[in-house]
Amino acid sequence: MITQPYYLRFLIIFSTLFLCDHSASVIAAITASGDVNPSDPSTWTNATTPYIGQISNGIVKVDAGSGILSNEAFIGYSSGRTGEVTVDGDGSTWTNSSQLVVGYYGNGTLKITGGGAVSDTEVSISSSLKSVGMVTVDGTNSKWTNSSILDVGLYGNGTLIITGGGAVSNTTGYIGYFSSSVGTVTVDGTNSKWTNSFYLEVGFSNKGTLKITGGGTVSDTSADIGYSLGSVGTATVDGIGSKWTNSSVLCVGWIGKGTLNITGGGTVSDTYGDIGFHSGSGTVMVDGNNSKWTNSSDLCVGNGMLHITGGGAVTAANTIINGKSLLAMDVGNGSLLTVNNGSGTITNSGTVRILAGAGATAGKAYTPISAGTWSGTGIYQAIGGKWNATDHTFTASFVQATFSTLMPITINLKDTQRVLAVLNSTQYGTGYGDLGVSFAPTTTDTLLDFNATPISGLPLTDLQTILNANNQTLLSGWQVTATGGYTTGDPAYLSFDVGAGRSANDITVWHYDGAAWSQYDTTDLTCNGGYASFTVTGFSGYALTAVPEPGTLILLASGFLIMLVYLQRRLINRRSVNTV
């Protein structure tokens, strides 16, 4: 008789249990457990108001093409109670004739998966101060249809996740509605979509976050990021195929604080774009090849900053930069602002800053702005090269390199605006990378003494302690000084060699003030061609860190697979021996 090894028995038992669970769920159709009132969802009608998680925790599952009805419904009704509803599989439905609340005073979860469909009128995800609500719409043909308003974080903490081709539709969408709320929406994956037939407000009165990644799409008529006083809105459109379409106005920072990041080939389009309207403040970053912001009408930088870096592209019929606003462009990788196909008007009453990092070609003349008419009394500020106001070109400076980090070098800013500290790997080892620094030119002879040394000693020890606690690794760190031709408060551009294949989204910048490290809040961090670059207004210690590379995780996964193969071979060998 063949004796089964213990691990084979375990696999058989586990598989049997799994198959039993799976078959049970297919047969189940409509089930309820725990605190569900009324207790049998199959008896609900469009006049029923059900409570899932009112006195204790409750769960409802609808699958196998079944359907339930209700009037208004509450998932996670009472404080400290949890309610969960799952609608799974093609043809499985839940139809509410009125409102749906996910997380009323308690914790509520709604899962629409595998082609399931839910419909209702108005929806609130987390409708009270301490409630938590989460809705997931996942899979092709999975749909959530709302005929009125969708609030993600009405008073409390609300989350909406749309993945795998799922679809959500409503009239107006609010993310972070009242001053106590926190709302987060993620739309990820090809064919995943969120359709707002009217407005979309990201950070209406408090904190709202919108993430469009992996080819997901969002659409609306007009949108605001950071609408009310005290609100903070952040929207990220990242990755090829990721798209946000606004058929009217997009305002980044209406009265609150708004941030829009278009990276990795993501695209955003609207009619009229506004950064920092009214008393709000806004920041927009368009970074990376194929990343685009298209304004079919005018673009106004009213009270904020627009950064175009790493090959990003922005188009508008006309562009206006108001008094205290900044348009900053890194010429590397072909970053471009196009105003009406080169025939429109750029009116600069603020600052236009053109930057050349370490990766820009020395001596090359760049044309980062294509416009027909140039007006306004603002300034054009060159960093790492010189701006020609006549033909509107920027010529990148040649680079003065230093191969010693022990002695400072001196440059004349009239002639040279870029330096490169080349790492002495014999002295410091590997893992730091070179450092490029770009300065503004002067019209007269101005000598600047520059020195840079890799972070070491106690500052390095302190930083490593922080990184170990946060599971991060050091990419590069330098202590920089510049005297004679540089004044603290003036912009300079740092470029750290961090190696190929990295993204700005994965990098954290740290600042050392001589006593302690803190995270440095950059608004223009870009990472292309192996260099991570950003603007500073003073020199001291700076370091760049990142989470472990994906390759590390792949290596761990590979090791796990190898172990499985090894166990499988042992099983085969053991069985062969037993059959002899």
C-alpha positions as CSV (number, residue, x, y, z in Angstrom):
1,M,0.0,0.0,0.0
2,I,1.2,3.5,-0.9
3,T,1.6,5.7,2.2
4,Q,0.7,9.3,1.6
5,P,3.2,11.8,3.1
6,Y,1.8,14.2,5.7
7,Y,2.2,17.2,3.5
8,L,0.3,15.5,0.6
9,R,-2.5,14.7,3.0
10,F,-2.5,18.4,4.1
11,L,-2.8,19.5,0.4
12,I,-5.7,17.1,-0.2
13,I,-7.6,18.3,2.9
14,F,-6.9,21.9,2.0
15,S,-8.1,21.5,-1.6
16,T,-11.2,19.7,-0.4
17,L,-12.1,22.4,2.0
18,F,-11.5,25.1,-0.7
19,L,-13.7,23.3,-3.2
20,C,-16.4,22.9,-0.6
21,D,-16.3,26.6,0.2
22,H,-16.3,27.5,-3.5
23,S,-19.2,25.2,-4.4
24,A,-21.2,26.5,-1.4
25,S,-20.8,30.1,-2.5
26,V,-21.9,29.3,-6.0
27,I,-25.1,27.6,-4.7
28,A,-25.7,30.2,-2.0
29,A,-27.4,32.9,-4.2
30,I,-28.7,35.1,-1.3
31,T,-27.4,34.7,2.2
32,A,-27.4,36.7,5.4
33,S,-25.6,36.2,8.7
34,G,-25.3,38.2,11.9
35,D,-27.3,41.3,12.4
36,V,-29.4,41.9,9.3
37,N,-32.8,43.6,9.7
38,P,-35.0,42.4,8.1
39,S,-33.2,39.1,8.4
40,D,-34.1,37.6,5.0
41,P,-32.8,39.8,2.1
42,S,-34.8,37.7,-0.4
43,T,-38.0,39.2,1.0
44,W,-36.9,42.8,0.7
45,T,-38.9,45.1,-1.6
46,N,-38.4,48.6,-2.9
47,A,-40.3,49.8,0.2
48,T,-37.9,48.0,2.7
49,T,-35.2,50.0,4.6
50,P,-32.6,47.4,5.7
51,Y,-29.9,47.8,8.4
52,I,-26.8,45.7,8.1
53,G,-24.8,46.0,11.3
54,Q,-27.1,47.8,13.6
55,I,-27.0,46.0,17.0
56,S,-24.1,43.7,16.2
57,N,-22.1,42.9,13.0
58,G,-24.0,41.8,9.9
59,I,-23.2,40.3,6.4
60,V,-25.2,40.0,3.2
61,K,-24.1,38.1,0.1
62,V,-25.8,38.2,-3.3
63,D,-24.4,36.0,-6.0
64,A,-25.2,33.4,-8.7
65,G,-27.3,35.9,-10.7
66,S,-29.7,36.7,-7.9
67,G,-31.1,40.0,-7.0
68,I,-32.4,42.0,-4.0
69,L,-34.4,45.2,-3.6
70,S,-34.6,47.9,-1.0
71,N,-35.7,51.5,-0.5
72,E,-32.9,53.3,1.4
73,A,-30.2,51.1,3.0
74,F,-27.6,51.4,5.8
75,I,-24.4,49.3,6.0
76,G,-22.6,49.7,9.3
77,Y,-25.4,51.6,11.0
78,S,-24.3,51.9,14.7
79,S,-21.1,53.0,16.2
80,G,-18.7,50.2,16.8
81,R,-20.7,47.9,14.5
82,T,-19.6,46.5,11.1
83,G,-21.8,45.8,8.1
84,E,-20.8,44.2,4.9
85,V,-22.6,43.6,1.6
86,T,-21.1,41.7,-1.4
87,V,-22.8,41.6,-4.8
88,D,-20.8,39.1,-7.0
89,G,-21.2,37.6,-10.4
90,D,-22.8,38.3,-13.7
91,G,-26.5,39.1,-13.3
92,S,-26.3,39.6,-9.5
93,T,-28.0,42.9,-8.5
94,W,-29.0,45.1,-5.7
95,T,-31.5,47.9,-6.6
96,N,-32.1,50.7,-4.1
97,S,-35.0,53.1,-5.0
98,S,-33.6,55.7,-2.6
99,Q,-30.3,56.5,-0.9
100,L,-27.5,54.1,0.2
101,V,-25.2,54.8,3.2
102,V,-22.0,52.8,3.5
103,G,-20.7,53.5,7.1
104,Y,-23.5,55.5,8.8
105,Y,-22.1,55.6,12.4
106,G,-20.2,52.4,12.2
107,N,-17.9,50.6,9.6
108,G,-19.5,49.8,6.3
109,T,-18.2,47.8,3.3
110,L,-19.8,47.2,-0.1
111,K,-18.1,44.9,-2.6
112,I,-19.3,44.8,-6.2
113,T,-17.3,42.1,-8.0
114,G,-17.3,39.6,-10.9
115,G,-19.9,41.5,-13.0
116,G,-22.3,42.3,-10.1
117,A,-24.4,45.5,-10.3
118,V,-25.8,48.0,-7.7
119,S,-28.0,51.0,-8.4
120,D,-29.5,53.7,-6.2
121,T,-30.0,57.5,-6.0
122,E,-27.8,59.4,-3.6
123,V,-24.9,57.7,-1.8
124,S,-22.8,58.5,1.2
125,I,-19.6,56.6,2.0
126,S,-18.9,57.4,5.7
127,S,-21.6,59.8,6.7
128,S,-20.7,60.6,10.3
129,L,-17.6,61.9,12.2
130,K,-16.1,58.6,13.3
131,S,-17.6,56.2,10.7
132,V,-15.5,54.4,8.1
133,G,-16.9,53.4,4.7
134,M,-15.3,51.5,1.8
135,V,-16.7,50.5,-1.6
136,T,-14.9,48.3,-4.1
137,V,-16.1,47.9,-7.7
138,D,-13.9,45.3,-9.3
139,G,-14.0,43.3,-12.5
140,T,-15.4,43.6,-16.0
141,N,-19.1,44.5,-16.1
142,S,-19.1,45.3,-12.4
143,K,-21.2,48.4,-12.1
144,W,-22.4,50.9,-9.5
145,T,-24.9,53.3,-10.9
146,N,-26.0,56.4,-8.8
147,S,-28.6,58.7,-10.3
148,S,-27.7,61.6,-8.0
149,I,-24.7,62.7,-5.8
150,L,-21.9,60.4,-4.6
151,D,-20.1,61.5,-1.4
152,V,-16.8,59.8,-0.7
153,G,-16.1,60.9,2.9
154,L,-19.2,62.9,3.9
155,Y,-18.2,63.5,7.5
156,G,-15.8,60.6,8.2
157,N,-13.3,58.4,6.4
158,G,-14.5,57.2,3.0
159,T,-12.8,55.1,0.3
160,L,-13.9,54.2,-3.2
161,I,-11.8,51.7,-5.3
162,I,-12.5,51.0,-8.9
163,T,-10.4,48.3,-10.4
164,G,-10.2,45.6,-13.1
165,G,-12.6,47.2,-15.5
166,G,-15.2,48.2,-12.9
167,A,-17.4,51.2,-13.6
168,V,-19.1,53.8,-11.4
169,S,-21.4,56.6,-12.5
170,N,-23.2,59.5,-10.7
171,T,-24.1,63.2,-11.2
172,T,-21.7,65.1,-8.9
173,G,-18.9,63.5,-7.0
174,Y,-17.5,64.9,-3.8
175,I,-14.3,63.6,-2.2
176,G,-13.9,64.9,1.4
177,Y,-17.1,66.9,1.7
178,F,-17.3,68.4,5.2
179,S,-14.4,69.8,7.3
180,S,-14.0,66.6,9.3
181,S,-13.9,64.2,6.3
182,V,-11.2,62.4,4.5
183,G,-12.0,60.9,1.1
184,T,-9.9,58.7,-1.2
185,V,-10.8,57.5,-4.7
186,T,-8.6,55.1,-6.7
187,V,-9.4,54.3,-10.4
188,D,-6.9,51.7,-11.5
189,G,-6.6,49.5,-14.6
190,T,-7.7,49.4,-18.2
191,N,-11.4,50.0,-18.7
192,S,-11.9,51.0,-15.0
193,K,-13.9,54.2,-15.1
194,W,-15.6,56.8,-13.0
195,T,-18.2,58.9,-14.8
196,N,-19.5,62.2,-13.3
197,S,-22.2,63.7,-15.5
198,F,-21.8,67.0,-13.6
199,Y,-19.1,68.3,-11.2
200,L,-16.2,66.5,-9.5
201,E,-14.9,68.1,-6.3
202,V,-11.6,66.7,-4.9
203,G,-11.1,68.1,-1.4
204,F,-14.4,70.0,-1.1
205,S,-14.1,71.1,2.5
206,N,-11.3,69.0,3.9
207,K,-9.0,66.4,2.5
208,G,-9.6,64.6,-0.8
209,T,-7.4,62.4,-2.9
210,L,-8.0,61.1,-6.4
211,K,-5.7,58.5,-8.0
212,I,-6.0,57.5,-11.6
213,T,-3.5,54.8,-12.5
214,G,-2.8,51.8,-14.8
215,G,-5.0,53.1,-17.6
216,G,-8.1,54.1,-15.5
217,T,-10.3,57.0,-16.7
218,V,-12.3,59.7,-15.0
219,S,-14.7,62.2,-16.7
220,D,-16.8,65.1,-15.6
221,T,-18.0,68.5,-16.8
222,S,-15.9,70.7,-14.5
223,A,-13.7,69.9,-11.5
224,D,-12.0,71.6,-8.5
225,I,-9.1,70.4,-6.6
226,G,-9.1,72.1,-3.2
227,Y,-12.4,73.9,-3.3
228,S,-13.1,75.5,0.1
229,L,-11.1,77.5,2.6
230,G,-8.9,75.0,4.6
231,S,-9.5,72.1,2.1
232,V,-6.6,70.1,0.6
233,G,-7.1,68.3,-2.6
234,T,-4.6,66.1,-4.4
235,A,-5.1,64.4,-7.8
236,T,-2.6,62.1,-9.5
237,V,-2.9,60.8,-13.1
238,D,-0.1,58.3,-13.6
239,G,0.8,55.8,-16.4
240,I,0.2,55.3,-20.1
241,G,-3.6,55.3,-20.8
242,S,-4.5,56.9,-17.5
243,K,-6.9,59.8,-18.4
244,W,-8.9,62.5,-16.7
245,T,-11.3,64.3,-19.1
246,N,-13.0,67.6,-18.1
247,S,-15.4,69.0,-20.7
248,S,-15.3,72.5,-19.1
249,V,-13.1,74.1,-16.4
250,L,-10.4,72.4,-14.3
251,C,-9.4,74.5,-11.2
252,V,-6.4,73.5,-9.1
253,G,-6.8,75.4,-5.9
254,W,-10.1,77.3,-5.9
255,I,-10.1,78.7,-2.4
256,G,-8.2,75.8,-0.8
257,K,-4.9,74.1,-1.6
258,G,-4.8,72.0,-4.7
259,T,-2.2,69.7,-6.3
260,L,-2.3,67.9,-9.6
261,N,0.4,65.5,-10.7
262,I,0.4,64.2,-14.3
263,T,3.2,61.6,-14.5
264,G,4.4,58.5,-16.4
265,G,2.4,59.2,-19.5
266,G,-0.9,60.2,-17.9
267,T,-3.1,62.8,-19.7
268,V,-5.5,65.5,-18.5
269,S,-7.8,67.6,-20.7
270,D,-10.2,70.4,-20.2
271,T,-11.5,73.6,-21.8
272,Y,-10.1,76.2,-19.4
273,G,-7.3,75.5,-16.9
274,D,-6.8,77.6,-13.8
275,I,-4.1,77.2,-11.1
276,G,-4.8,79.1,-7.9
277,F,-8.1,80.9,-8.6
278,H,-9.7,83.3,-6.0
279,S,-7.6,83.0,-2.8
280,G,-6.6,79.4,-3.3
281,S,-3.1,78.1,-4.1
282,G,-2.3,75.4,-6.7
283,T,0.6,73.3,-7.9
284,V,0.6,71.3,-11.1
285,M,3.4,68.9,-12.1
286,V,3.5,67.5,-15.7
287,D,6.4,65.1,-15.7
288,G,7.7,62.5,-18.0
289,N,7.6,61.6,-21.7
290,N,4.0,61.4,-23.0
291,S,2.6,63.1,-19.9
292,K,0.2,65.8,-21.2
293,W,-2.1,68.5,-20.0
294,T,-4.3,69.8,-22.8
295,N,-6.3,73.0,-22.4
296,S,-8.4,73.8,-25.5
297,S,-8.9,77.4,-24.3
298,D,-6.7,79.5,-22.0
299,L,-4.5,78.4,-19.1
300,C,-4.0,80.8,-16.2
301,V,-1.4,80.4,-13.5
302,G,-3.2,82.7,-11.1
303,N,-1.8,82.0,-7.6
304,G,0.5,78.9,-7.9
305,M,3.1,77.0,-9.7
306,L,3.2,75.0,-13.0
307,H,6.2,72.6,-13.4
308,I,6.8,71.0,-16.8
309,T,9.7,68.5,-16.5
310,G,11.2,65.3,-17.8
311,G,9.6,65.6,-21.3
312,G,6.1,66.6,-20.1
313,A,3.9,68.7,-22.5
314,V,1.3,71.4,-21.8
315,T,-0.8,73.0,-24.5
316,A,-3.2,76.0,-24.3
317,A,-4.7,78.6,-26.6
318,N,-3.2,81.4,-24.5
319,T,-1.1,81.3,-21.3
320,I,-1.2,83.8,-18.4
321,I,1.2,83.8,-15.5
322,N,0.1,86.3,-12.8
323,G,2.2,88.4,-10.5
324,K,3.3,85.9,-7.8
325,S,3.1,82.8,-9.8
326,L,5.8,80.5,-11.3
327,L,6.1,78.6,-14.5
328,A,9.2,76.3,-14.2
329,M,10.5,74.1,-17.0
330,D,13.3,71.6,-17.1
331,V,14.6,71.5,-20.7
332,G,15.7,67.9,-20.3
333,N,13.9,65.2,-22.4
334,G,12.1,67.9,-24.5
335,S,9.7,69.4,-22.0
336,L,7.4,71.8,-23.9
337,L,4.7,74.5,-23.5
338,T,2.9,75.0,-26.7
339,V,0.6,78.1,-27.0
340,N,-1.9,77.7,-29.8
341,N,0.4,75.7,-32.0
342,G,3.1,78.4,-31.6
343,S,0.9,81.3,-32.6
344,G,-0.8,82.1,-29.2
345,T,0.1,84.7,-26.6
346,I,2.0,84.1,-23.4
347,T,1.5,86.9,-20.9
348,N,4.1,86.7,-18.1
349,S,3.6,89.0,-15.1
350,G,5.3,86.6,-12.7
351,T,8.3,84.3,-13.2
352,V,9.2,81.9,-15.9
353,R,12.1,79.7,-14.8
354,I,14.0,77.6,-17.3
355,L,16.3,74.9,-15.8
356,A,19.0,72.7,-17.1
357,G,19.9,69.7,-14.9
358,A,22.9,67.5,-15.2
359,G,21.4,65.5,-18.0
360,A,20.9,68.5,-20.4
361,T,23.3,68.6,-23.4
362,A,26.1,71.2,-22.9
363,G,25.9,74.0,-25.4
364,K,22.6,73.0,-26.8
365,A,20.0,75.7,-27.6
366,Y,16.5,74.6,-26.4
367,T,13.1,76.1,-27.3
368,P,10.9,75.1,-24.3
369,I,8.1,77.5,-25.0
370,S,6.4,77.8,-28.4
371,A,4.3,81.0,-28.7
372,G,3.6,83.7,-31.2
373,T,3.3,86.8,-28.9
374,W,5.2,87.5,-25.8
375,S,3.9,90.1,-23.4
376,G,4.0,91.1,-19.7
377,T,6.5,92.6,-17.3
378,G,7.5,89.4,-15.6
379,I,11.0,87.9,-15.5
380,Y,12.5,85.0,-17.4
381,Q,15.0,83.3,-15.1
382,A,17.7,80.9,-16.4
383,I,19.2,78.2,-14.1
384,G,22.1,76.2,-15.5
385,G,22.3,78.2,-18.8
386,K,21.3,81.5,-20.4
387,W,18.0,82.8,-21.8
388,N,17.9,84.7,-25.0
389,A,15.0,87.1,-24.8
390,T,15.2,87.9,-28.5
391,D,14.7,84.4,-30.0
392,H,13.3,82.9,-26.8
393,T,15.9,80.1,-26.6
394,F,17.7,78.7,-23.7
395,T,21.3,77.5,-24.1
396,A,22.6,75.0,-21.5
397,S,25.9,75.8,-19.9
398,F,28.9,73.5,-20.3
399,V,29.8,71.6,-17.1
400,Q,32.8,72.2,-14.8
401,A,33.6,68.9,-13.2
402,T,35.5,68.3,-10.0
403,F,37.0,64.9,-9.2
404,S,38.0,65.7,-5.7
405,T,35.6,66.3,-2.9
406,L,38.3,67.6,-0.6
407,M,39.0,70.9,-2.3
408,P,36.5,73.5,-3.5
409,I,36.4,74.6,-7.1
410,T,35.8,78.1,-8.4
411,I,33.7,79.0,-11.4
412,N,32.8,82.3,-13.0
413,L,29.0,82.5,-13.2
414,K,29.2,84.8,-16.2
415,D,30.6,81.9,-18.2
416,T,29.7,78.7,-16.4
417,Q,26.5,77.8,-14.6
418,R,26.8,74.1,-14.0
419,V,29.2,72.0,-11.9
420,L,29.4,68.2,-11.4
421,A,30.9,66.6,-8.3
422,V,32.2,63.2,-9.5
423,L,32.1,60.6,-6.7
424,N,35.5,59.3,-5.6
425,S,34.4,55.7,-5.2
426,T,37.9,54.7,-3.9
427,Q,37.4,57.0,-1.0
428,Y,33.6,56.7,-0.3
429,G,32.7,53.4,-2.0
430,T,29.7,52.9,-4.2
431,G,26.1,53.7,-3.7
432,Y,26.1,57.5,-3.8
433,G,26.4,58.6,-7.4
434,D,27.5,61.9,-8.8
435,L,25.9,65.3,-8.0
436,G,25.2,68.1,-10.5
437,V,24.4,71.7,-9.4
438,S,23.0,74.4,-11.6
439,F,23.2,78.2,-10.9
440,A,21.8,81.4,-12.4
441,P,24.1,83.3,-14.7
442,T,25.5,86.8,-14.1
443,T,26.1,89.6,-16.5
444,T,29.5,90.5,-15.0
445,D,32.4,88.4,-13.7
446,T,31.3,86.7,-10.5
447,L,33.4,84.0,-8.8
448,L,31.6,81.3,-6.9
449,D,33.4,78.8,-4.6
450,F,31.7,75.4,-4.7
451,N,32.3,72.2,-2.6
452,A,30.3,69.0,-2.2
453,T,31.1,65.9,0.0
454,P,29.2,62.7,0.4
455,I,27.2,62.5,3.6
456,S,29.2,60.5,6.2
457,G,29.8,60.2,9.9
458,L,27.1,61.0,12.5
459,P,24.7,62.6,9.9
460,L,24.8,59.4,7.9
461,T,24.3,57.3,11.0
462,D,21.3,59.3,12.0
463,L,19.8,59.0,8.5
464,Q,20.3,55.3,8.4
465,T,18.4,54.9,11.6
466,I,15.5,56.8,10.1
467,L,15.6,54.7,6.9
468,N,15.8,51.4,8.7
469,A,12.7,52.3,10.6
470,N,10.9,53.1,7.3
471,N,12.2,50.3,5.2
472,Q,14.0,52.6,2.8
473,T,17.4,52.6,1.2
474,L,19.9,55.4,0.6
475,L,20.3,56.3,-3.0
476,S,22.6,59.3,-2.7
477,G,23.5,62.0,-0.1
478,W,25.7,65.1,-0.3
479,Q,26.7,68.0,1.8
480,V,26.9,71.1,-0.4
481,T,28.3,74.6,0.1
482,A,28.5,77.6,-2.2
483,T,29.9,81.0,-1.3
484,G,31.0,84.2,-3.1
485,G,28.5,84.2,-6.0
486,Y,25.4,82.6,-4.3
487,T,23.0,84.1,-1.8
488,T,20.6,81.9,0.3
489,G,17.1,82.3,-1.1
490,D,18.2,82.2,-4.7
491,P,17.1,79.1,-6.7
492,A,19.6,76.4,-7.6
493,Y,18.9,73.1,-9.2
494,L,20.3,69.8,-7.8
495,S,20.7,66.6,-9.9
496,F,21.5,63.4,-8.1
497,D,22.7,60.4,-10.1
498,V,20.4,57.6,-8.8
499,G,20.7,55.2,-11.7
500,A,18.4,54.2,-14.5
501,G,14.9,52.8,-14.0
502,R,13.7,54.9,-11.1
503,S,10.6,57.1,-10.9
504,A,10.1,60.3,-8.9
505,N,7.1,58.7,-7.4
506,D,9.4,56.2,-5.6
507,I,11.9,58.7,-4.2
508,T,11.9,60.6,-0.9
509,V,14.0,63.7,-0.5
510,W,15.6,64.5,2.9
511,H,17.2,67.7,4.2
512,Y,19.9,68.0,6.9
513,D,20.0,71.4,8.6
514,G,23.2,70.7,10.5
515,A,21.4,69.0,13.5
516,A,18.6,66.8,12.3
517,W,17.0,65.2,9.2
518,S,13.5,66.0,7.9
519,Q,11.6,65.3,4.7
520,Y,12.1,68.0,2.1
521,D,8.9,69.0,0.4
522,T,9.8,69.4,-3.3
523,T,7.3,70.7,-5.8
524,D,9.3,69.9,-8.9
525,L,11.1,66.6,-8.3
526,T,11.7,64.8,-11.6
527,C,13.7,61.6,-12.4
528,N,14.7,60.9,-16.0
529,G,17.8,59.5,-17.6
530,G,19.3,58.4,-14.3
531,Y,19.2,61.8,-12.6
532,A,16.7,63.0,-9.9
533,S,16.5,66.8,-10.0
534,F,14.8,69.4,-7.9
535,T,15.1,73.1,-6.9
536,V,16.5,74.4,-3.6
537,T,16.9,77.9,-2.2
538,G,19.8,77.1,0.1
539,F,22.7,74.7,0.5
540,S,23.3,72.1,3.3
541,G,22.8,68.4,3.4
542,Y,20.4,66.6,1.0
543,A,19.7,62.9,0.5
544,L,17.5,60.8,-1.7
545,T,16.0,57.5,-0.6
546,A,13.6,54.9,-1.9
547,V,11.8,51.7,-0.9
548,P,13.5,48.5,-2.0
549,E,13.5,48.0,-5.7
550,P,10.9,45.7,-7.2
551,G,13.8,43.3,-8.2
552,T,14.3,42.6,-4.5
553,L,10.7,41.5,-4.1
554,I,10.9,39.4,-7.3
555,L,14.0,37.7,-5.9
556,L,12.1,36.8,-2.8
557,A,9.2,35.5,-4.8
558,S,11.6,33.5,-7.0
559,G,13.1,31.9,-3.9
560,F,9.6,30.9,-2.8
561,L,8.9,29.3,-6.2
562,I,12.2,27.5,-6.1
563,M,11.2,26.1,-2.6
564,L,7.9,24.9,-4.0
565,V,9.6,23.2,-6.9
566,Y,12.0,21.5,-4.4
567,L,9.1,20.3,-2.3
568,Q,7.3,19.0,-5.4
569,R,10.4,17.1,-6.4
570,R,10.7,15.6,-3.0
571,L,7.1,14.5,-3.1
572,I,7.7,12.8,-6.5
573,N,10.8,11.1,-5.3
574,R,9.2,9.9,-2.1
575,R,6.3,8.5,-4.0
576,S,8.6,6.7,-6.4
577,V,10.4,5.1,-3.5
578,N,7.1,4.0,-1.9
579,T,5.9,2.4,-5.1
580,V,9.1,0.2,-5.6
